[in-house]
Amino acid sequence: MFLRSLSVLPVLAGLSGVSVHHLLYRHGEWDLKGVDMVIFYIILTLGLIALQCSSILPPTEVLQRPNWALDIVKYHILGVYTSMLLYRAAFHRLNRFPGPFLARLSNLYVTSLVAKKLRLFEETEKLHEKYGDYVRIGPTELSIRDPAAVKPIYGSSAKVSKGVWYTCSEPRVSLETVRDKKVHAMQRKVWDHGFSSQALENYEPRLSYYATQLVDAIDSHLGQSMNMTQWFTYLSFDVMGDLAFGKGFNMLAEAKDQYFLTQLHGNMKAIGLTSHLSWIFPFFKRIPGLNAGHLKNLQWLGEQVDRRIKNPPDSPDIFSWVLQGYEKGPKTKQDYANLTCDAELICVAGSDTTSATMINMFFHFAKDQALYKTLQAELDALKDLTQESLKKVKLLEAVINETLRLHPAVPSGLQRLTPLEGLQINDTYIPGDVTVCIPMHALFRDERAFAQPTEFIPERWTTRPELVKDPSAFFPFGGGSYVCAGKQLAMMEIRRVIAEILTRYNVTFAPDHSDDAFLDDTVDAFTVVPGPVKLIFKKR
């Protein structure tokens, strides 16, 4: 009689969902399997409907219900979600960490914070002010604002691995998104050739060419308002396009956005919005219609890579070294996909991050004319503007560091996954297989690490070292084995461009510049995208 009861069907279906959650879905990563899971449940539903319509099963009170096939799937899914939400709310191993209650239940909570203004770094700072150094911002994620956590998470001996966010490029994989430590180490050796001292020296003529184009643009706009957010972005993308594809994007020359920049910024904002919903990425890549933009981008990248392979430059660029590694391998379809992903990485990683730093530097230059004049005098004293000379200008290095401290290129930080044995940070134990992240914007403004943390004081890196309380808390390029491979190239570009401008021009804010617009329009799309900084240049 029990099996014939009408009430047993939803109970058994619900219990199957609870069992699947505890025995299957609670273990491992399922972020890349979302599309396959949807397909599975559709097939399951259709199969049950077909079974219902057949005469295979003997008639019973339960099976004579008109919608029993749909009821099985419905109550099964209800069981999965009920079990999941109850577990996260009351029994999860991260429940001892403070944070908003809704953050326990779903990553939709932190996504709702991102959706406000695409300024997650601000929202996490508010959470840390309310809840402390360790805040649960998702079912399995902690945001950490503790200087003591830097070495265990980003240090050279850190046992953590990259978090699930790095699956965003799957099935393509680049140096940045590869999560296997051994594979990353092998790829990093290839990339390091492209950033050696000799390689950087070979890139200087390219950098000089585009720096001259920027100077020409300023000359043609003397005394006029210039949106330097736009012009520094054009510069950095032209430089990195040349180093990736053998030629720039001609944005400086044509003074307008090109396809790659428009497409990238659109994608980055989408990634920033969905950065805590990694399961959604495959839907935008695999579902017809939704994947139109993705497929167009892949086609464009493939065309650029193919053209670059057929037309090698006279002097090696960064892509030359990456291509060399590809040529030595079996050159499978996956290898080619990864090659296009690495080419895209060269452009992306070296563009927005570098331009954002220069944009923010000039924001502070225009606000502090005394600083600008002092740095001009130090640069004027140089015999030439070679990298060796510029490296010795301590004030220039200090201004770069202070800009990176107050305006880190990745303000919300870099996601990591704790090892299975967990992570001990002083008195705080974090269980294994937990996503952790240190928001740079919050930590770099923490009084335990920096005195007068919200003030722009370049001297803290030169004559006032007491203002840096904990040097280990400053890691704008990441750290450990995952430290940014292009750090020295970025520093070289920033030094050279800043020096070229300061030795030629004086600068002030334009009448149509707004500090509020600059700061409020800055968005966090994994890398920071600054608002408009409008300046007027005059010949010295």
ROMARRO-296873 format. One line per field, with one value per residue (C-alpha): residue number from 1; z, x, y. Coordinates in steps of 0.02 Angstrom, whole numbers, plus 32768, in hexadecimal, padded with zeros to 4 digits. Layout:
nr = [NUM  ...]
z = [Z  ...]
x = [X  ...]
y = [Y  ...]
END
This chain:
nr = [1  2  3  4  5  6  7  8  9  10  11  12  13  14  15  16  17  18  19  20  21  22  23  24  25  26  27  28  29  30  31  32  33  34  35  36  37  38  39  40  41  42  43  44  45  46  47  48  49  50  51  52  53  54  55  56  57  58  59  60  61  62  63  64  65  66  67  68  69  70  71  72  73  74  75  76  77  78  79  80  81  82  83  84  85  86  87  88  89  90  91  92  93  94  95  96  97  98  99  100  101  102  103  104  105  106  107  108  109  110  111  112  113  114  115  116  117  118  119  120  121  122  123  124  125  126  127  128  129  130  131  132  133  134  135  136  137  138  139  140  141  142  143  144  145  146  147  148  149  150  151  152  153  154  155  156  157  158  159  160  161  162  163  164  165  166  167  168  169  170  171  172  173  174  175  176  177  178  179  180  181  182  183  184  185  186  187  188  189  190  191  192  193  194  195  196  197  198  199  200  201  202  203  204  205  206  207  208  209  210  211  212  213  214  215  216  217  218  219  220  221  222  223  224  225  226  227  228  229  230  231  232  233  234  235  236  237  238  239  240  241  242  243  244  245  246  247  248  249  250  251  252  253  254  255  256  257  258  259  260  261  262  263  264  265  266  267  268  269  270  271  272  273  274  275  276  277  278  279  280  281  282  283  284  285  286  287  288  289  290  291  292  293  294  295  296  297  298  299  300  301  302  303  304  305  306  307  308  309  310  311  312  313  314  315  316  317  318  319  320  321  322  323  324  325  326  327  328  329  330  331  332  333  334  335  336  337  338  339  340  341  342  343  344  345  346  347  348  349  350  351  352  353  354  355  356  357  358  359  360  361  362  363  364  365  366  367  368  369  370  371  372  373  374  375  376  377  378  379  380  381  382  383  384  385  386  387  388  389  390  391  392  393  394  395  396  397  398  399  400  401  402  403  404  405  406  407  408  409  410  411  412  413  414  415  416  417  418  419  420  421  422  423  424  425  426  427  428  429  430  431  432  433  434  435  436  437  438  439  440  441  442  443  444  445  446  447  448  449  450  451  452  453  454  455  456  457  458  459  460  461  462  463  464  465  466  467  468  469  470  471  472  473  474  475  476  477  478  479  480  481  482  483  484  485  486  487  488  489  490  491  492  493  494  495  496  497  498  499  500  501  502  503  504  505  506  507  508  509  510  511  512  513  514  515  516  517  518  519  520  521  522  523  524  525  526  527  528  529  530  531  532  533  534  535  536  537  538  539  540]
z = [8000  8028  7F77  7F31  7F99  7F3D  7FC3  7FAF  7F06  7F3B  7FD8  7F79  7EF2  7F75  7FD5  7F34  7F21  7FD5  7FB8  7F15  7F69  7FFB  7F9B  7EFB  7EEC  7F90  7F52  7ECC  7E53  7DE8  7D9E  7CF0  7CED  7CF3  7C3C  7C46  7CE4  7C8F  7BF9  7C6F  7CC7  7C22  7BE2  7C88  7C7F  7BCA  7BF3  7C83  7C19  7B92  7C17  7C57  7BA9  7B8D  7BD3  7C18  7CD0  7D25  7D53  7E07  7E63  7E5C  7DA5  7D72  7DAB  7D0E  7D31  7D97  7D22  7D39  7DF4  7E08  7DBB  7E13  7EC1  7EA1  7E77  7F0A  7F79  7F34  7F55  7FFD  8039  7FF3  8042  80EC  80EC  80BF  813C  81D4  81C0  814D  818E  8168  81D6  8262  81F3  81FC  8167  811F  8136  807F  804C  809C  8028  7F7C  7F19  7ED7  7F72  7F48  7E92  7EC8  7F1B  7E7A  7E15  7E75  7E22  7DEE  7E84  7EE8  7F3E  7F93  7FC8  8014  8075  80C1  80F0  8142  81A4  81E6  81FE  8214  81BB  8186  812F  80DD  8039  7FE7  8014  8004  7FF9  8076  805D  80C9  80FF  816C  8149  8197  810E  807D  8089  80A6  8011  7F96  7FD6  7F7F  7FF3  7FEE  7FDB  7F8F  7EDA  7E64  7E88  7E1D  7DCD  7D60  7D02  7CAA  7C0B  7C00  7B93  7B5D  7BDD  7BEB  7C60  7CD0  7CD6  7CDE  7D89  7D87  7DE1  7D7E  7CD7  7D10  7D41  7C95  7C3B  7CAA  7C73  7BBF  7BE9  7C53  7BB5  7B70  7C06  7C1B  7C22  7B6E  7B34  7B8C  7B3B  7A91  7AB6  7AD8  7A21  7A17  7AB9  7A7C  79DB  7A35  7ABA  7A2B  79E5  7A8D  7A95  79E6  7A1F  7AB4  7A44  79D4  7A6B  7ACB  7B36  7B17  7B8A  7B6F  7BB8  7BE8  7C22  7B6A  7B2A  7BA9  7B80  7AC6  7AEB  7B55  7ADD  7A46  7AA0  7AD7  7A31  79DE  7A58  7A42  798B  793A  7922  798B  797F  7936  79C0  79E3  792A  7907  79B2  79C3  7A12  79AF  79B4  7A32  7AB2  7AA4  7AAC  7B3C  7BAA  7B8A  7BB7  7C4F  7C97  7C7C  7CD0  7D5E  7D77  7D73  7DC4  7E53  7DE0  7D88  7D59  7CE3  7C6F  7C10  7BE8  7B8B  7B29  7AFD  7AE4  7A31  7A2C  7AD5  7A92  79F7  7A43  7A86  79DD  7986  7A00  79E4  7928  7937  79AA  7935  78A2  7901  793A  788D  783E  78C2  78A6  77EA  7802  788A  78C0  78A1  795C  79D3  7A33  7ACA  7A5A  7A07  7AA7  7AC5  7A10  7A23  7AB1  7A48  79B4  7A21  7A56  79FA  79BC  79E2  79D0  7A8B  7A7F  79F8  7A61  7AF3  7A7F  7A52  7B0A  7B32  7AA5  7AF0  7B9C  7B5B  7B23  7BB7  7C47  7C09  7BD3  7C4D  7CE4  7CA1  7C5D  7D01  7D61  7CED  7CF2  7DAF  7DB6  7D4E  7DBA  7E4E  7DE9  7DBB  7E70  7EB3  7E49  7EC5  7EAE  7DF1  7DEF  7E62  7DF5  7D59  7DA4  7DCB  7D1B  7CCF  7D27  7CC4  7C2D  7BD3  7BF1  7BE7  7C5C  7CBD  7CDD  7D06  7D83  7DEB  7E00  7EAC  7EAD  7E0B  7E56  7EF4  7E93  7E32  7ED3  7F2C  7E97  7E97  7F52  7F4C  7EA3  7E8C  7DDE  7E25  7EB7  7EEF  7EF1  7EAA  7ED4  7F23  7F5F  8006  8007  8043  80EE  8106  812D  81D6  81E2  8293  82FD  826A  8217  816A  8130  8090  7FE5  8013  7F9F  7FEE  7FAF  7FF6  7FAF  7F86  7F8D  8041  807E  802D  8090  8135  81C5  8202  8160  8134  819C  815A  80E3  807D  8057  7FBA  8003  7F8B  800F  8070  7FEF  7FFE  808D  8103  810F  81B8  8158  8116  81AF  8157  80AC  8091  8085  7FE0  7F4C  7EB8  7E3A  7E9D  7EEB  7EF3  7E5A  7E13  7E19  7D7C  7CF2  7C9E  7D37  7CF4  7C4A  7C9E  7D08  7C6E  7C0E  7C9F  7CC1  7C0B  7BE4  7C84  7C65  7BB0  7BE7  7C81  7C28  7BA2  7BF2  7C88  7CB4  7D0A  7D19  7C8C  7CBA  7C8B  7CFC  7D93  7E23  7E4F  7D9E  7D98  7E3D  7E2F  7D7B  7DA5  7D9B  7DD8  7D46  7D93  7D59  7D80  7CF6  7D2C  7D0C  7C9D  7CD3  7C68  7C5F  7C06  7BCE  7BA9  7B67  7BEB]
x = [8000  808F  80D4  8025  8006  7FF6  8060  80F7  8129  815E  81B0  821C  8246  8273  82DF  833A  8364  83A4  840F  8458  8486  84E0  8530  855D  8544  8598  863B  86AE  868F  85F4  8608  8636  85AF  8516  84E6  84FF  8494  8407  8413  8410  8372  831D  8345  830C  8268  8248  8273  81F9  8171  8190  8185  80E3  8098  80C9  8074  8114  80EE  805B  7FCB  7FCC  7F7B  801F  8044  7F95  7FB6  7FB5  805D  80BF  8156  8165  8142  81D8  824E  81FC  8206  82B4  82F4  8294  82EC  8396  837C  8326  83B6  8438  83EC  83D1  8482  84CD  8460  8474  84FA  8583  8636  8648  85B5  8629  8669  8601  85AA  84FE  8486  8452  8509  8504  847B  84B5  8536  84A3  84B7  8567  8532  84A7  852D  8592  84F7  84DE  856C  85EE  8657  866B  8707  869A  8617  8696  86E5  863C  8628  86D3  86AC  860F  8648  8706  879C  874E  86A6  863F  8605  85C8  8598  864E  86AC  8704  8741  87DA  881E  88AF  8966  8998  8939  89A3  8A34  89C8  895B  89CE  8A7C  8B01  8AE0  8A22  89C9  892D  88F9  8894  87DB  8747  873F  87D2  8761  8717  877B  8757  8769  87F7  8882  8907  899A  8926  8896  88F3  88D4  8949  89E7  8A5D  8A15  8A1D  8AD4  8B00  8AA1  8AEC  8B9B  8B69  8B1D  8BB2  8C1D  8BA8  8BC8  8C83  8CF5  8D2A  8C77  8C40  8CD0  8C91  8BE3  8C1E  8C17  8B61  8B3B  8B94  8B30  8A88  8AC4  8AEF  8A40  89F7  8A67  8A2E  8979  899A  89F3  895A  88E9  8952  88E6  884E  87F5  8833  87E1  8883  8827  8803  88B1  8912  889F  88C4  897F  8984  8918  8980  8A1F  89DF  8989  8A32  8A85  89FB  89C7  8A5A  8A01  899F  88E5  8901  8898  8917  8926  886B  8836  87A6  8777  8793  8737  87A8  879D  86E0  86C8  8741  86F6  8649  8684  86E5  864D  85E7  866F  8677  85BB  85BA  8664  8614  85A1  8624  85A2  8552  85EA  85CB  8519  8559  85D3  856D  84B8  8493  8465  84B0  855C  8559  85CE  8642  864F  8670  86FC  8749  8744  8797  881F  883F  8852  88CE  8934  8937  896E  89F5  8A37  8A42  8A98  8B1D  8B66  8C1B  8C3A  8BED  8B52  8B01  8A99  8B39  8B66  8AB7  8AAE  8B56  8B0F  8A77  8AE2  8B44  8AA5  8A2C  89C8  891F  887B  887F  8931  88FA  8867  88DD  8951  88C6  889D  8953  8954  88B8  890A  89A2  892E  88B8  8932  89A9  8929  88A0  8911  899C  892A  88C8  8969  899C  88EC  88EB  899B  8966  88CC  8941  89BE  8935  8900  89B0  8A10  8AA1  8ABC  8AB1  8B34  8BA9  8BA2  8BBB  8C5A  8C9D  8C78  8CC5  8D68  8D7A  8DEA  8D70  8CCD  8D11  8CCB  8D6E  8D62  8CA9  8CBA  8D2B  8CA7  8C6A  8BD9  8B95  8B9A  8B48  8ABA  8A9B  8A97  8A25  89AF  89A9  8988  88F4  88B5  88E4  88C6  8865  880A  87A1  8836  8868  8805  885B  8823  885F  88B6  8856  88AA  8870  88D0  8908  891D  8952  88BC  8846  882F  87E0  87A2  87E0  8791  8755  8763  87C4  87F1  8848  87FC  8894  8833  8802  88A7  8912  88AC  88B9  8908  8961  89C5  89D2  89CE  8959  8918  889D  891A  8986  8A36  8ABE  8B42  8B0B  8B72  8C0B  8C2E  8BA0  8BAB  8B54  8AB1  8AC0  8A9F  8A96  8AED  8AAE  89FC  8A26  8A19  89CB  8A0F  89DB  8A5D  8AB0  8AB4  8A1F  8A6E  8A4C  8AC4  8ABD  8AE3  8B88  8B3C  8AAF  8B2B  8B95  8AFF  8AC1  8B6D  8B8C  8AE2  8ADA  8B89  8B63  8ACC  8B15  8BB2  8B47  8AA8  8A56  89AC  890D  885C  87EA  8752  86E0  873D  86DE  8732  868C  8671  8721  8712  865B  8669  86FB  86BC  86FF  86F9  877C  87FB  87CF  878A  87A2  8728  8753  87E3  87E1  8881  88CE  8984  89F2  8AA4  8B25]
y = [8000  8078  8071  808D  8128  81CE  8225  81B4  81F9  82A8  8262  81E6  8264  82E6  826A  823E  82F6  8300  8265  82A6  834B  82F8  826A  82C6  8382  83AD  8363  83A8  8437  843E  84EB  84AE  8429  849B  8486  83C9  83C1  8420  83AB  8314  834E  8376  82C6  827C  82DB  82A9  81F4  81EF  823F  81BD  8135  8180  817E  80C8  802E  7FE3  8007  7FB1  8027  8062  80F3  8152  8134  8165  8219  8285  82DA  825D  8266  8322  830F  829D  831B  83AE  8363  831E  83CC  8414  8395  83C6  8480  8469  83FC  8473  850F  84BC  8479  8521  857F  850E  8488  84C9  84C8  8583  85B5  85EB  8679  8719  8765  878C  86FC  86FF  86EB  863E  8606  863C  869C  8700  876C  87A8  87B6  882C  8898  889A  88C7  896A  89CA  8948  897C  88DD  8922  89A6  8928  88B0  893F  8964  88AE  88AB  8949  88F3  883F  8844  87FB  8756  8765  86DE  872A  8689  85D6  859D  8643  86B4  8765  8786  882F  87F7  8823  877D  8720  8761  86E6  8649  8676  86D1  86AB  8643  85AE  85BB  8513  855D  8548  85B6  85C5  8596  8644  8610  8597  8630  8611  8555  84F2  8567  857C  8602  861D  8682  8606  8560  8515  8480  84B9  844A  8480  8535  8522  84DC  8566  85EC  85B9  85DA  8683  86B9  86B9  873D  87AE  8797  8830  8814  8800  88A0  88FD  88C1  8903  89B5  89F0  89BA  8A15  8AB1  8AAF  8AB0  8B2A  8BA1  8B8A  8BBB  8C54  8C84  8C74  8CE6  8D63  8D6B  8D8D  8E0B  8E7C  8E0D  8D94  8CE2  8C49  8BF3  8B57  8B3C  8B68  8AFF  8A6E  8A83  8A87  89E9  8986  89BA  8987  88DE  88BD  88D5  885E  87DC  87E6  883D  88E3  895F  8980  8A30  8A7D  8B07  8B30  8B2D  8B71  8AF7  8A50  89B2  890C  88B8  8944  8954  8898  8883  890A  88C3  8814  8850  88A7  8809  87A2  8820  8813  8754  8738  86D7  8674  860C  858C  8609  861A  8577  85AC  8645  85DA  8540  8577  85AF  8666  868C  865D  86CE  874F  86C9  8673  8718  873D  8691  86AA  8755  8712  8680  86F7  8764  86CE  8680  8724  873A  8688  86A7  8750  8743  87EA  881A  8825  87A4  87D9  8785  8716  86D5  8679  8637  85FC  85A6  853F  8514  84DE  8465  840B  8398  8430  83E3  843F  8461  84A2  851D  8556  8573  85D4  864E  865E  8689  870B  8759  8757  87B8  8844  8845  882E  88B3  8934  8963  894A  89B9  8A41  8A47  8A69  8AF8  8B41  8B42  8B8A  8C20  8C37  8C50  8CB7  8D33  8D3E  8D56  8DD2  8DD7  8D1D  8D30  8DBA  8D5A  8CBF  8D2A  8D70  8CC2  8C87  8D24  8CF9  8C57  8C50  8BDE  8B80  8ACF  8A4C  8A46  8B01  8B00  8A72  8AE1  8B69  8B37  8BB2  8B69  8ABA  8AFC  8B4F  8AAD  8A48  8AC3  8AC4  8A06  8A08  8A7F  8A42  898B  8947  88B2  8905  8870  87FC  8754  86B9  8622  8576  8532  8488  83EF  83F6  84A8  8547  858B  8649  8674  8640  862C  8583  857F  84D3  8485  849F  854E  85E3  8673  8720  87B8  8859  88C3  8966  8944  88FD  8984  8A04  89A7  8A09  896C  896B  8A24  8AC1  8B48  8AC2  8B2B  8BB7  8BBD  8BCA  8B8D  8BB4  8B19  8AB8  8B28  8BA0  8B6E  8AB0  8AB3  8ACD  8A1B  89B1  8909  8900  884E  8891  88E6  886F  88CC  884E  87B5  8744  869C  862C  868A  8738  879D  8767  8811  887B  88BF  88E7  8947  89A8  89CD  8A10  8A7B  8AC7  8AF1  8B3C  8BA2  8BE5  8C13  8C78  8CCD  8D07  8D5D  8D9E  8DEE  8DAA  8DE6  8DA7  8DDF  8E4A  8DB8  8D3E  8CFB  8C9F  8C51  8C11  8BCB  8B6F  8B3B  8AFE  8A8D  89D9  8933  88BA  8844  88C6  8979  89E9  8A9F  8B2B  8BC0  8C2F  8CCE  8D32  8DC7  8DBF  8E54  8E57  8E7C]
END
